[in-house]
Amino acid sequence: MVRKIIRIDEEKCTGCGLCAGACHEGAIDIVDGKAKLVRENFCDGFGDCLPACPTGAISFEEREAPAYDEAAVKASQVKKTEPRRAGGCPGSRMMDLNRDDKNTAAQGSFGPVSRLNQWPCQIKLLPTQAPFFHGARLLIAADCTAYAYANMHEAFMKGKITLIGCPKLDAVDYSQKLTEIIRDNDVKSVTVVRMEVPCCGGLQRAAETALRNSGKFIPWQVVTISRDGRILD
């Protein structure tokens, strides 16, 4: 059938991956350093990827292409949210660490206690739906905050589900994934902890966009840490 579908200009494409992150259906992959429309039947023709491209490499065209397969897209999205099981990467296998009072007291006898309540904690590795998100208070923290602020575990991580990332190093927009996490789970509150440096503004903006796009009204706050380890606000 002839229909509207995206076209990617490889000469303009820098392989940044922002379009792949913006494509909710998963039609785009980065192959050999370039964005490719690898699943034509996953492209709905709405073009959410267009504004994400910083070089204008993506446009619309009308041509012969397979019909949009909504059922296949939904099946793929469900599969991506399933916990990794044996045979997957051990480093990203989902775990609820169950930091109950008894275990915490036992750990405390050997020194400072970890308050990380789940694994993984990197935003890029976390599923969008998981049991530990039910009734969760989310902490969205920049990577560097745990190193700059000495009391990070007790002051911010305790009792929360921790999501960490660096928009500068990851070079992605977290807003879509955070939107899905907040929208599709029973999240009770959101705390953003960022550094005072400008690049951390990307993390704050992603969280604010996610809260707005989720359609939910839940308590949230932003805390800024200075480079010498002080809370600024």
C-alpha positions in Angstrom: 0.0 0.0 0.0 1.1 3.6 -0.6 1.1 5.6 2.6 2.9 8.4 4.5 6.1 7.2 6.2 9.3 8.8 7.4 12.5 9.1 5.4 16.0 9.5 7.0 18.7 11.3 5.1 21.9 9.5 6.0 24.1 12.3 4.9 22.5 14.6 7.5 22.2 12.0 10.2 24.9 12.1 12.9 23.8 8.9 14.7 22.9 10.8 17.9 20.0 8.4 18.6 17.5 11.0 19.7 15.0 10.0 17.0 15.1 6.3 18.1 14.4 7.5 21.7 11.5 9.6 20.5 9.9 6.9 18.4 7.4 5.4 20.8 6.8 2.4 18.5 10.4 1.3 18.2 10.6 1.6 14.4 14.1 3.2 14.4 17.5 1.7 15.4 21.0 3.0 15.1 22.9 0.8 12.7 26.6 1.4 11.9 26.4 4.9 13.4 23.3 6.0 11.4 19.6 6.0 12.2 17.7 3.5 10.1 13.9 2.8 9.7 14.3 -0.9 10.4 10.7 -1.8 11.0 8.5 0.0 8.4 5.3 -1.7 9.8 6.1 0.0 13.2 6.1 3.5 11.7 2.7 5.1 12.3 3.4 8.1 10.1 2.8 10.7 12.8 6.4 11.7 12.9 7.1 12.1 16.7 10.8 11.6 15.7 10.9 14.7 13.4 11.3 17.4 16.1 13.8 15.2 18.0 16.3 15.3 15.1 18.8 18.2 15.6 20.0 18.1 12.0 16.7 17.9 10.1 17.6 14.5 8.7 14.0 13.2 9.0 11.1 14.0 6.7 7.9 12.5 5.4 7.4 10.8 2.1 4.6 8.8 0.5 5.6 5.5 -0.9 4.9 1.8 -1.0 5.2 0.4 2.5 3.6 -2.2 4.7 0.6 -1.1 6.7 1.2 0.1 10.3 0.8 -3.0 12.6 -0.5 -1.7 15.9 -0.7 -5.2 17.4 2.9 -5.9 16.7 4.0 -2.6 18.1 2.0 -3.2 21.4 3.4 -6.8 21.7 7.0 -5.4 21.3 6.3 -2.7 23.9 5.1 -5.3 26.4 8.1 -7.5 25.8 10.4 -4.6 26.5 8.8 -4.0 29.9 9.2 -7.6 31.0 11.9 -8.3 33.5 15.0 -9.9 32.1 15.4 -13.5 33.0 18.1 -16.1 32.9 20.1 -15.8 29.7 19.8 -12.0 29.7 22.4 -9.5 30.9 23.0 -10.1 34.6 23.8 -6.4 35.1 20.4 -5.2 34.0 18.3 -8.0 35.5 15.4 -6.5 37.6 15.6 -7.0 41.4 13.6 -5.7 44.3 16.2 -5.3 47.1 13.7 -5.2 50.0 15.4 -2.8 52.4 13.3 -3.7 55.4 14.1 -2.5 58.9 15.6 -5.8 60.1 18.0 -6.1 57.2 18.9 -2.4 57.5 19.8 -2.8 61.2 22.0 -5.8 60.5 23.8 -3.9 57.7 24.2 -0.9 59.9 26.4 -2.8 62.4 29.1 -2.9 59.7 29.0 0.8 58.7 26.9 3.1 56.5 23.8 1.4 55.0 22.9 1.4 51.4 19.4 2.8 50.7 19.1 1.6 47.1 15.8 -0.2 46.9 15.9 -1.8 43.4 18.2 -2.8 40.5 18.9 -1.5 37.9 18.9 2.2 38.8 20.1 3.7 35.5 17.2 5.4 33.7 18.4 3.8 30.4 18.2 0.3 31.9 15.1 0.5 34.0 11.8 -1.0 32.6 8.9 1.4 32.4 6.7 -0.9 34.5 7.9 -3.0 37.5 6.4 -4.1 40.9 8.7 -1.7 42.8 7.1 1.3 41.1 3.8 0.5 42.7 3.2 3.2 45.4 6.7 4.5 44.9 8.2 7.8 45.8 10.6 8.4 42.9 14.1 9.9 43.2 15.4 11.2 39.9 19.0 12.0 40.5 22.0 13.1 38.4 24.9 10.7 38.4 27.3 13.2 40.1 25.0 14.0 43.1 25.9 10.8 45.0 29.6 11.8 44.8 29.1 15.5 45.6 26.6 15.1 48.5 27.9 12.8 51.2 24.6 12.0 52.8 22.8 11.1 49.6 21.6 7.7 50.8 20.0 8.9 54.1 18.8 12.3 52.9 17.3 11.4 49.6 17.4 7.7 48.6 15.9 6.3 51.8 12.4 5.0 51.2 12.5 5.9 47.5 13.0 4.2 44.1 16.2 5.7 42.6 16.5 6.6 39.0 19.9 8.0 37.9 21.2 9.4 34.7 23.3 12.1 33.0 21.7 13.8 30.0 25.0 15.0 28.8 26.9 11.7 28.8 23.9 9.6 27.7 23.0 12.2 25.0 19.3 11.2 25.2 16.1 12.9 26.2 14.7 10.9 29.2 11.3 12.6 29.1 9.4 9.9 27.2 10.6 7.1 29.4 10.0 9.0 32.6 6.5 9.9 31.3 5.7 6.2 30.8 7.0 5.4 34.3 5.0 8.1 36.0 1.9 7.6 33.8 1.7 3.8 34.0 2.5 3.2 37.6 1.1 4.3 41.0 3.8 6.9 41.7 3.2 8.9 44.8 5.8 11.7 44.5 8.9 12.8 42.5 12.1 14.3 43.9 14.7 15.6 41.4 18.2 16.0 42.7 20.6 17.7 40.3 23.9 19.4 40.3 24.3 23.2 39.9 26.0 22.8 36.5 23.9 23.8 33.4 23.9 20.3 31.8 21.9 19.0 34.7 19.1 21.2 33.6 18.3 18.6 31.0 17.5 16.1 33.7 15.2 18.6 35.5 13.4 19.5 32.2 12.9 15.9 31.4 11.3 15.2 34.8 9.1 18.3 34.5 8.0 17.4 31.0 7.2 13.8 32.1 5.1 15.1 35.0 3.2 17.4 32.7 2.7 14.8 30.0 1.7 12.0 32.4 -1.5 13.9 33.1 -1.1 13.3 36.8 -1.0 15.8 39.6 1.5 14.5 42.2 3.8 16.2 44.7 7.3 17.0 43.3 10.3 19.0 44.2 13.8 19.9 42.8 16.9 20.0 45.0 20.2 21.4 43.7 23.6 20.4 45.0 26.6 22.6 44.7 29.9 21.3 43.4 31.4 21.5 46.9 28.6 19.4 48.3 26.0 21.8 49.7 22.3 21.9 49.2 21.5 25.2 47.4 17.7 25.0 47.4 
